[in-house]
Amino acid sequence: MRQLLVCVAILSLCGTAFAAAKGAGSRIAAPLAVDVKTDPVLSRLALTEDEVKAIDKLNQDAEAKKAELIKADPPLKGKELADKVKAIRAELLKGIRAALTADQQTKFDAGQTLVADYNAKCKDAGEDKDKLAALKAELEKALDEKVGKVGAAPAAKAPATP
C-alpha cells in the first residue's frame, strides 16, 4: 500500500498527463523526470552533489525509456501506455530511494505520503481558491516539519578517524 501511495504521489508531483491525440491514441504530455530543485520533497532532503548526480542520471534513463514508448510502432494507446509509464515511474522511484541514505528514505516516504494526502484533499476542494491556498500552506508546514526546510545544506560527513 505504501508503495502505491508513493507512486501515486510521484505521478501527481510530476504532472504526468495523458492527452488524446487526434486519431493516434494517447501521448504523454508532461515530463517524467523529477526535478531535484523544485520537487517539494527532494528539495528538502539536503542532497549531496553525488546524490543529485545519481538522481539526474536516473531521470535521464527514465526519459529515454519514455521516448522509446512514444516512438513505438504501432503506437501504444490508453491504458497500455499508462501502465508502461507507471512501470517506468515506479522504477525511477525505486532508483531514487536507493540513491538516498536510510534517514533520507524515511523522510522521502513521509513526504510522499503528505503530498498524496494533499493531492486527494485538493481534488475534494475543487476550485475553491481559498481552500486550495490553505491546503498548500498546510502541506508546506507539514513538509518543513517532517522532511526539512527547502534548500537545507547536506549533512556534514563524519571526519575520518586515524
Backbone as JSON Lines, residues from 0, in Angstrom:
{"i":0,"aa":"M","n":[0.83,-1.19,0.0],"ca":[0.0,0.0,0.0],"c":[0.87,1.25,0.0]}
{"i":1,"aa":"R","n":[1.95,1.23,0.8],"ca":[2.85,2.37,0.9],"c":[3.47,2.67,-0.46]}
{"i":2,"aa":"Q","n":[3.88,1.61,-1.19],"ca":[4.48,1.81,-2.5],"c":[3.46,2.44,-3.45]}
{"i":3,"aa":"L","n":[2.23,2.02,-3.34],"ca":[1.18,2.58,-4.19],"c":[1.0,4.06,-3.9]}
{"i":4,"aa":"L","n":[0.97,4.43,-2.6],"ca":[0.83,5.84,-2.24],"c":[1.99,6.66,-2.76]}
{"i":5,"aa":"V","n":[3.19,6.13,-2.61],"ca":[4.37,6.84,-3.08],"c":[4.32,7.0,-4.59]}
{"i":6,"aa":"C","n":[3.94,5.95,-5.28],"ca":[3.85,6.0,-6.74],"c":[2.8,7.02,-7.18]}
{"i":7,"aa":"V","n":[1.66,7.02,-6.52],"ca":[0.6,7.98,-6.85],"c":[1.09,9.4,-6.6]}
{"i":8,"aa":"A","n":[1.81,9.6,-5.51],"ca":[2.32,10.93,-5.21],"c":[3.3,11.39,-6.26]}
{"i":9,"aa":"I","n":[4.18,10.51,-6.67],"ca":[5.15,10.87,-7.71],"c":[4.43,11.19,-9.01]}
{"i":10,"aa":"L","n":[3.42,10.39,-9.35],"ca":[2.65,10.67,-10.56],"c":[2.03,12.06,-10.49]}
{"i":11,"aa":"S","n":[1.49,12.41,-9.32],"ca":[0.86,13.71,-9.17],"c":[1.88,14.83,-9.19]}
{"i":12,"aa":"L","n":[3.0,14.61,-8.53],"ca":[4.04,15.64,-8.46],"c":[4.6,15.98,-9.82]}
{"i":13,"aa":"C","n":[4.84,14.98,-10.59],"ca":[5.5,15.21,-11.88],"c":[4.54,15.7,-12.93]}
{"i":14,"aa":"G","n":[3.27,15.62,-12.65],"ca":[2.31,16.15,-13.6],"c":[2.18,15.34,-14.87]}
{"i":15,"aa":"T","n":[2.42,14.04,-14.79],"ca":[2.25,13.24,-15.99],"c":[0.79,13.3,-16.4]}
{"i":16,"aa":"A","n":[0.57,13.67,-17.62],"ca":[-0.79,13.79,-18.12],"c":[-0.89,13.07,-19.45]}
{"i":17,"aa":"F","n":[-2.04,12.59,-19.71],"ca":[-2.27,11.93,-20.98],"c":[-3.29,12.76,-21.76]}
{"i":18,"aa":"A","n":[-2.92,13.12,-22.96],"ca":[-3.82,13.92,-23.8],"c":[-4.21,13.08,-25.0]}
{"i":19,"aa":"A","n":[-5.44,13.14,-25.35],"ca":[-5.89,12.36,-26.51],"c":[-5.34,13.01,-27.77]}
{"i":20,"aa":"A","n":[-4.64,12.22,-28.53],"ca":[-4.11,12.72,-29.8],"c":[-5.12,12.36,-30.88]}
{"i":21,"aa":"K","n":[-5.35,13.26,-31.78],"ca":[-6.37,13.05,-32.81],"c":[-6.02,11.87,-33.7]}
{"i":22,"aa":"G","n":[-6.78,10.78,-33.53],"ca":[-6.61,9.6,-34.38],"c":[-5.41,8.74,-34.08]}
{"i":23,"aa":"A","n":[-4.53,9.15,-33.18],"ca":[-3.3,8.38,-32.95],"c":[-3.24,7.8,-31.56]}
{"i":24,"aa":"G","n":[-4.3,7.89,-30.77],"ca":[-4.25,7.38,-29.41],"c":[-3.73,8.44,-28.47]}
{"i":25,"aa":"S","n":[-3.24,8.01,-27.29],"ca":[-2.78,8.95,-26.28],"c":[-1.28,9.17,-26.39]}
{"i":26,"aa":"R","n":[-0.87,10.36,-26.0],"ca":[0.54,10.7,-25.95],"c":[0.84,11.33,-24.6]}
{"i":27,"aa":"I","n":[2.03,11.17,-24.14],"ca":[2.44,11.71,-22.85],"c":[2.72,13.2,-23.03]}
{"i":28,"aa":"A","n":[2.09,14.04,-22.22],"ca":[2.2,15.47,-22.4],"c":[3.21,16.13,-21.47]}
{"i":29,"aa":"A","n":[3.56,15.51,-20.39],"ca":[4.44,16.14,-19.4],"c":[5.69,15.3,-19.2]}
{"i":30,"aa":"P","n":[6.75,15.94,-18.7],"ca":[7.97,15.19,-18.48],"c":[7.81,14.14,-17.37]}
{"i":31,"aa":"L","n":[8.57,13.09,-17.49],"ca":[8.54,12.02,-16.5],"c":[9.49,12.31,-15.36]}
{"i":32,"aa":"A","n":[10.58,13.01,-15.65],"ca":[11.65,13.23,-14.69],"c":[11.19,14.08,-13.5]}
{"i":33,"aa":"V","n":[11.91,13.9,-12.4],"ca":[11.66,14.63,-11.16],"c":[12.77,15.67,-11.01]}
{"i":34,"aa":"D","n":[12.4,16.94,-10.9],"ca":[13.4,18.0,-10.73],"c":[13.77,18.11,-9.26]}
{"i":35,"aa":"V","n":[15.02,17.81,-8.96],"ca":[15.5,17.8,-7.58],"c":[15.34,19.17,-6.93]}
{"i":36,"aa":"K","n":[15.49,20.23,-7.7],"ca":[15.43,21.58,-7.13],"c":[14.01,22.04,-6.85]}
{"i":37,"aa":"T","n":[13.04,21.55,-7.61],"ca":[11.67,22.04,-7.44],"c":[10.72,21.01,-6.83]}
{"i":38,"aa":"D","n":[11.11,19.76,-6.77],"ca":[10.25,18.75,-6.17],"c":[10.04,19.09,-4.7]}
{"i":39,"aa":"P","n":[8.79,19.11,-4.22],"ca":[8.53,19.54,-2.84],"c":[9.16,18.66,-1.78]}
{"i":40,"aa":"V","n":[9.47,17.43,-2.11],"ca":[10.1,16.55,-1.12],"c":[11.61,16.52,-1.32]}
{"i":41,"aa":"L","n":[12.07,16.22,-2.52],"ca":[13.51,16.11,-2.77],"c":[14.24,17.41,-2.47]}
{"i":42,"aa":"S","n":[13.61,18.55,-2.7],"ca":[14.26,19.84,-2.45],"c":[14.5,20.08,-0.97]}
{"i":43,"aa":"R","n":[13.9,19.26,-0.1],"ca":[14.06,19.41,1.35],"c":[15.02,18.38,1.95]}
{"i":44,"aa":"L","n":[15.54,17.49,1.17],"ca":[16.33,16.38,1.71],"c":[17.83,16.66,1.87]}
{"i":45,"aa":"A","n":[18.27,17.85,1.6],"ca":[19.68,18.2,1.74],"c":[20.56,17.17,1.02]}
{"i":46,"aa":"L","n":[20.3,17.01,-0.25],"ca":[21.03,16.03,-1.05],"c":[22.47,16.48,-1.29]}
{"i":47,"aa":"T","n":[23.37,15.52,-1.31],"ca":[24.75,15.81,-1.65],"c":[24.86,15.94,-3.17]}
{"i":48,"aa":"E","n":[25.97,16.45,-3.63],"ca":[26.2,16.59,-5.08],"c":[26.14,15.22,-5.76]}
{"i":49,"aa":"D","n":[26.71,14.19,-5.12],"ca":[26.68,12.84,-5.68],"c":[25.26,12.3,-5.78]}
{"i":50,"aa":"E","n":[24.43,12.58,-4.77],"ca":[23.04,12.13,-4.8],"c":[22.27,12.83,-5.91]}
{"i":51,"aa":"V","n":[22.51,14.11,-6.08],"ca":[21.84,14.86,-7.16],"c":[22.25,14.29,-8.51]}
{"i":52,"aa":"K","n":[23.53,14.01,-8.7],"ca":[24.01,13.43,-9.96],"c":[23.36,12.08,-10.21]}
{"i":53,"aa":"A","n":[23.26,11.25,-9.17],"ca":[22.65,9.93,-9.32],"c":[21.18,10.05,-9.72]}
{"i":54,"aa":"I","n":[20.46,10.97,-9.1],"ca":[19.05,11.16,-9.41],"c":[18.89,11.73,-10.82]}
{"i":55,"aa":"D","n":[19.77,12.64,-11.19],"ca":[19.74,13.18,-12.56],"c":[19.94,12.07,-13.59]}
{"i":56,"aa":"K","n":[20.85,11.15,-13.32],"ca":[21.11,10.02,-14.22],"c":[19.86,9.13,-14.32]}
{"i":57,"aa":"L","n":[19.23,8.88,-13.19],"ca":[18.0,8.08,-13.18],"c":[16.91,8.77,-14.01]}
{"i":58,"aa":"N","n":[16.81,10.09,-13.87],"ca":[15.83,10.85,-14.65],"c":[16.1,10.73,-16.14]}
{"i":59,"aa":"Q","n":[17.38,10.84,-16.53],"ca":[17.73,10.72,-17.94],"c":[17.36,9.35,-18.48]}
{"i":60,"aa":"D","n":[17.62,8.32,-17.7],"ca":[17.28,6.96,-18.12],"c":[15.76,6.8,-18.28]}
{"i":61,"aa":"A","n":[15.0,7.36,-17.34],"ca":[13.54,7.27,-17.4],"c":[13.01,8.02,-18.63]}
{"i":62,"aa":"E","n":[13.56,9.18,-18.89],"ca":[13.13,9.95,-20.07],"c":[13.46,9.2,-21.36]}
{"i":63,"aa":"A","n":[14.61,8.53,-21.4],"ca":[14.97,7.75,-22.59],"c":[13.98,6.6,-22.8]}
{"i":64,"aa":"K","n":[13.58,5.95,-21.72],"ca":[12.6,4.87,-21.83],"c":[11.24,5.41,-22.29]}
{"i":65,"aa":"K","n":[10.87,6.6,-21.79],"ca":[9.62,7.21,-22.22],"c":[9.68,7.54,-23.72]}
{"i":66,"aa":"A","n":[10.81,8.04,-24.17],"ca":[10.97,8.37,-25.59],"c":[10.79,7.12,-26.45]}
{"i":67,"aa":"E","n":[11.31,5.99,-25.98],"ca":[11.13,4.73,-26.72],"c":[9.65,4.37,-26.8]}
{"i":68,"aa":"L","n":[8.9,4.6,-25.72],"ca":[7.46,4.31,-25.73],"c":[6.74,5.17,-26.76]}
{"i":69,"aa":"I","n":[7.13,6.43,-26.82],"ca":[6.47,7.35,-27.74],"c":[6.74,6.95,-29.2]}
{"i":70,"aa":"K","n":[7.93,6.42,-29.46],"ca":[8.31,6.04,-30.82],"c":[7.81,4.64,-31.2]}
{"i":71,"aa":"A","n":[7.17,3.96,-30.27],"ca":[6.73,2.58,-30.53],"c":[5.88,2.5,-31.8]}
{"i":72,"aa":"D","n":[6.12,1.45,-32.55],"ca":[5.36,1.23,-33.78],"c":[4.83,-0.2,-33.74]}
{"i":73,"aa":"P","n":[3.55,-0.41,-33.63],"ca":[2.48,0.58,-33.66],"c":[2.44,1.39,-32.35]}
{"i":74,"aa":"P","n":[1.87,2.59,-32.4],"ca":[1.83,3.45,-31.21],"c":[1.04,2.8,-30.08]}
{"i":75,"aa":"L","n":[1.55,2.98,-28.86],"ca":[0.83,2.5,-27.68],"c":[-0.31,3.46,-27.39]}
{"i":76,"aa":"K","n":[-1.39,2.93,-26.85],"ca":[-2.57,3.76,-26.59],"c":[-3.09,3.54,-25.19]}
{"i":77,"aa":"G","n":[-3.81,4.52,-24.7],"ca":[-4.59,4.45,-23.48],"c":[-3.96,3.75,-22.31]}
{"i":78,"aa":"K","n":[-4.65,2.72,-21.83],"ca":[-4.23,2.01,-20.62],"c":[-2.87,1.34,-20.79]}
{"i":79,"aa":"E","n":[-2.6,0.81,-21.97],"ca":[-1.31,0.16,-22.2],"c":[-0.17,1.17,-22.03]}
{"i":80,"aa":"L","n":[-0.32,2.35,-22.58],"ca":[0.69,3.39,-22.45],"c":[0.8,3.83,-21.0]}
{"i":81,"aa":"A","n":[-0.34,4.05,-20.37],"ca":[-0.35,4.49,-18.96],"c":[0.34,3.46,-18.07]}
{"i":82,"aa":"D","n":[0.06,2.19,-18.29],"ca":[0.68,1.13,-17.48],"c":[2.19,1.1,-17.65]}
{"i":83,"aa":"K","n":[2.65,1.29,-18.87],"ca":[4.09,1.29,-19.13],"c":[4.77,2.51,-18.5]}
{"i":84,"aa":"V","n":[4.12,3.66,-18.55],"ca":[4.67,4.86,-17.92],"c":[4.71,4.67,-16.4]}
{"i":85,"aa":"K","n":[3.66,4.09,-15.84],"ca":[3.64,3.83,-14.39],"c":[4.79,2.9,-14.0]}
{"i":86,"aa":"A","n":[5.08,1.92,-14.82],"ca":[6.18,1.0,-14.54],"c":[7.53,1.73,-14.57]}
{"i":87,"aa":"I","n":[7.69,2.61,-15.54],"ca":[8.93,3.39,-15.62],"c":[9.04,4.29,-14.39]}
{"i":88,"aa":"R","n":[7.94,4.92,-14.01],"ca":[7.95,5.8,-12.84],"c":[8.24,5.02,-11.57]}
{"i":89,"aa":"A","n":[7.69,3.83,-11.44],"ca":[7.97,3.0,-10.27],"c":[9.45,2.63,-10.21]}
{"i":90,"aa":"E","n":[10.01,2.33,-11.37],"ca":[11.44,2.02,-11.45],"c":[12.27,3.26,-11.07]}
{"i":91,"aa":"L","n":[11.85,4.42,-11.54],"ca":[12.52,5.67,-11.2],"c":[12.47,5.91,-9.7]}
{"i":92,"aa":"L","n":[11.31,5.73,-9.12],"ca":[11.14,5.92,-7.68],"c":[12.04,4.98,-6.9]}
{"i":93,"aa":"K","n":[12.07,3.73,-7.31],"ca":[12.91,2.73,-6.64],"c":[14.39,3.16,-6.71]}
{"i":94,"aa":"G","n":[14.81,3.64,-7.86],"ca":[16.18,4.1,-8.02],"c":[16.48,5.32,-7.17]}
{"i":95,"aa":"I","n":[15.54,6.26,-7.11],"ca":[15.74,7.45,-6.28],"c":[15.89,7.04,-4.82]}
{"i":96,"aa":"R","n":[15.02,6.17,-4.36],"ca":[15.11,5.71,-2.96],"c":[16.46,5.06,-2.69]}
{"i":97,"aa":"A","n":[16.95,4.26,-3.65],"ca":[18.23,3.58,-3.48],"c":[19.39,4.57,-3.41]}
{"i":98,"aa":"A","n":[19.24,5.74,-4.03],"ca":[20.29,6.75,-4.02],"c":[20.33,7.53,-2.71]}
{"i":99,"aa":"L","n":[19.3,7.39,-1.89],"ca":[19.2,8.13,-0.64],"c":[19.74,7.34,0.54]}
{"i":100,"aa":"T","n":[20.11,8.06,1.59],"ca":[20.51,7.4,2.83],"c":[19.25,6.87,3.52]}
{"i":101,"aa":"A","n":[19.43,6.03,4.53],"ca":[18.28,5.48,5.26],"c":[17.43,6.59,5.87]}
{"i":102,"aa":"D","n":[18.06,7.6,6.44],"ca":[17.32,8.72,7.03],"c":[16.56,9.48,5.95]}
{"i":103,"aa":"Q","n":[17.19,9.71,4.81],"ca":[16.53,10.4,3.71],"c":[15.36,9.59,3.16]}
{"i":104,"aa":"Q","n":[15.52,8.27,3.11],"ca":[14.44,7.42,2.62],"c":[13.21,7.55,3.51]}
{"i":105,"aa":"T","n":[13.42,7.57,4.83],"ca":[12.31,7.72,5.77],"c":[11.6,9.05,5.56]}
{"i":106,"aa":"K","n":[12.39,10.11,5.41],"ca":[11.81,11.44,5.18],"c":[11.13,11.51,3.81]}
{"i":107,"aa":"F","n":[11.73,10.88,2.81],"ca":[11.17,10.85,1.47],"c":[9.8,10.18,1.5]}
{"i":108,"aa":"D","n":[9.72,9.02,2.15],"ca":[8.45,8.29,2.24],"c":[7.39,9.13,2.96]}
{"i":109,"aa":"A","n":[7.79,9.78,4.06],"ca":[6.85,10.62,4.8],"c":[6.37,11.77,3.92]}
{"i":110,"aa":"G","n":[7.28,12.37,3.2],"ca":[6.92,13.47,2.31],"c":[5.99,13.04,1.2]}
{"i":111,"aa":"Q","n":[6.25,11.88,0.63],"ca":[5.39,11.38,-0.44],"c":[3.98,11.12,0.07]}
{"i":112,"aa":"T","n":[3.87,10.62,1.29],"ca":[2.56,10.39,1.88],"c":[1.82,11.71,2.09]}
{"i":113,"aa":"L","n":[2.55,12.73,2.58],"ca":[1.94,14.05,2.77],"c":[1.45,14.62,1.44]}
{"i":114,"aa":"V","n":[2.25,14.48,0.41],"ca":[1.87,15.01,-0.91],"c":[0.66,14.25,-1.47]}
{"i":115,"aa":"A","n":[0.63,12.94,-1.28],"ca":[-0.52,12.16,-1.75],"c":[-1.79,12.61,-1.03]}
{"i":116,"aa":"D","n":[-1.69,12.83,0.28],"ca":[-2.84,13.32,1.05],"c":[-3.28,14.7,0.56]}
{"i":117,"aa":"Y","n":[-2.31,15.56,0.31],"ca":[-2.59,16.9,-0.2],"c":[-3.33,16.83,-1.54]}
{"i":118,"aa":"N","n":[-2.85,15.98,-2.43],"ca":[-3.49,15.86,-3.75],"c":[-4.93,15.38,-3.63]}
{"i":119,"aa":"A","n":[-5.17,14.45,-2.72],"ca":[-6.54,13.96,-2.51],"c":[-7.43,15.08,-1.97]}
{"i":120,"aa":"K","n":[-6.89,15.86,-1.03],"ca":[-7.67,16.96,-0.45],"c":[-7.95,18.04,-1.5]}
{"i":121,"aa":"C","n":[-6.97,18.28,-2.38],"ca":[-7.16,19.28,-3.44],"c":[-8.27,18.85,-4.38]}
{"i":122,"aa":"K","n":[-8.32,17.57,-4.67],"ca":[-9.37,17.06,-5.55],"c":[-10.73,17.31,-4.91]}
{"i":123,"aa":"D","n":[-10.82,17.07,-3.59],"ca":[-12.07,17.3,-2.87],"c":[-12.42,18.78,-2.8]}
{"i":124,"aa":"A","n":[-11.39,19.65,-2.76],"ca":[-11.63,21.09,-2.63],"c":[-12.15,21.71,-3.91]}
{"i":125,"aa":"G","n":[-11.97,21.01,-5.02],"ca":[-12.44,21.55,-6.29],"c":[-11.69,22.82,-6.67]}
{"i":126,"aa":"E","n":[-12.44,23.87,-7.02],"ca":[-11.82,25.12,-7.46],"c":[-11.87,26.22,-6.41]}
{"i":127,"aa":"D","n":[-12.1,25.86,-5.17],"ca":[-12.16,26.83,-4.08],"c":[-10.74,27.33,-3.79]}
{"i":128,"aa":"K","n":[-10.41,28.52,-4.32],"ca":[-9.04,29.05,-4.23],"c":[-8.58,29.25,-2.79]}
{"i":129,"aa":"D","n":[-9.46,29.69,-1.92],"ca":[-9.08,29.9,-0.52],"c":[-8.73,28.58,0.15]}
{"i":130,"aa":"K","n":[-9.56,27.58,-0.12],"ca":[-9.32,26.27,0.47],"c":[-8.03,25.66,-0.09]}
{"i":131,"aa":"L","n":[-7.81,25.82,-1.39],"ca":[-6.59,25.3,-2.01],"c":[-5.35,25.99,-1.44]}
{"i":132,"aa":"A","n":[-5.43,27.29,-1.24],"ca":[-4.3,28.03,-0.65],"c":[-4.02,27.55,0.77]}
{"i":133,"aa":"A","n":[-5.07,27.31,1.53],"ca":[-4.91,26.83,2.9],"c":[-4.29,25.43,2.9]}
{"i":134,"aa":"L","n":[-4.73,24.58,1.97],"ca":[-4.16,23.24,1.87],"c":[-2.68,23.29,1.5]}
{"i":135,"aa":"K","n":[-2.32,24.19,0.59],"ca":[-0.92,24.35,0.18],"c":[-0.07,24.79,1.37]}
{"i":136,"aa":"A","n":[-0.56,25.76,2.13],"ca":[0.17,26.24,3.31],"c":[0.32,25.12,4.34]}
{"i":137,"aa":"E","n":[-0.73,24.33,4.49],"ca":[-0.71,23.19,5.43],"c":[0.34,22.15,4.98]}
{"i":138,"aa":"L","n":[0.38,21.9,3.68],"ca":[1.36,20.95,3.14],"c":[2.78,21.46,3.38]}
{"i":139,"aa":"E","n":[3.03,22.73,3.06],"ca":[4.37,23.3,3.23],"c":[4.83,23.19,4.68]}
{"i":140,"aa":"K","n":[3.95,23.49,5.6],"ca":[4.28,23.42,7.03],"c":[4.59,21.98,7.43]}
{"i":141,"aa":"A","n":[3.76,21.04,7.0],"ca":[3.97,19.63,7.34],"c":[5.27,19.11,6.73]}
{"i":142,"aa":"L","n":[5.56,19.5,5.49],"ca":[6.82,19.07,4.86],"c":[8.01,19.65,5.59]}
{"i":143,"aa":"D","n":[7.93,20.93,5.98],"ca":[9.02,21.54,6.74],"c":[9.29,20.77,8.04]}
{"i":144,"aa":"E","n":[8.21,20.35,8.71],"ca":[8.35,19.65,9.98],"c":[8.83,18.21,9.83]}
{"i":145,"aa":"K","n":[8.3,17.49,8.85],"ca":[8.59,16.06,8.74],"c":[9.73,15.72,7.8]}
{"i":146,"aa":"V","n":[10.01,16.61,6.84],"ca":[11.06,16.32,5.86],"c":[12.24,17.26,6.04]}
{"i":147,"aa":"G","n":[11.98,18.54,6.18],"ca":[13.03,19.54,6.34],"c":[12.69,20.78,5.55]}
{"i":148,"aa":"K","n":[13.51,21.79,5.71],"ca":[13.32,23.06,5.01],"c":[13.88,22.97,3.61]}
{"i":149,"aa":"V","n":[13.29,23.68,2.68],"ca":[13.78,23.72,1.3],"c":[15.18,24.31,1.3]}
{"i":150,"aa":"G","n":[16.06,23.64,0.55],"ca":[17.42,24.15,0.4],"c":[18.34,23.88,1.58]}
{"i":151,"aa":"A","n":[17.97,22.96,2.45],"ca":[18.82,22.65,3.6],"c":[20.17,22.13,3.11]}
{"i":152,"aa":"A","n":[21.21,22.48,3.84],"ca":[22.55,22.04,3.47],"c":[22.71,20.56,3.78]}
{"i":153,"aa":"P","n":[23.47,19.84,2.96],"ca":[23.71,18.42,3.23],"c":[24.38,18.23,4.58]}
{"i":154,"aa":"A","n":[24.08,17.12,5.22],"ca":[24.7,16.82,6.5],"c":[26.2,16.67,6.32]}
{"i":155,"aa":"A","n":[26.95,17.2,7.26],"ca":[28.4,17.1,7.2],"c":[28.82,15.64,7.38]}
{"i":156,"aa":"K","n":[29.79,15.23,6.59],"ca":[30.3,13.87,6.75],"c":[31.2,13.8,7.96]}
{"i":157,"aa":"A","n":[31.13,12.68,8.64],"ca":[31.97,12.5,9.82],"c":[33.43,12.5,9.4]}
{"i":158,"aa":"P","n":[34.27,13.19,10.18],"ca":[35.69,13.21,9.82],"c":[36.3,11.81,9.96]}
{"i":159,"aa":"A","n":[37.23,11.56,9.08],"ca":[37.91,10.26,9.12],"c":[38.73,10.16,10.39]}
{"i":160,"aa":"T","n":[38.67,9.0,11.03],"ca":[39.44,8.8,12.25],"c":[40.71,8.03,11.92]}
{"i":161,"aa":"P","n":[41.79,8.44,12.54],"ca":[43.07,7.75,12.23],"c":[43.13,6.37,12.76]}
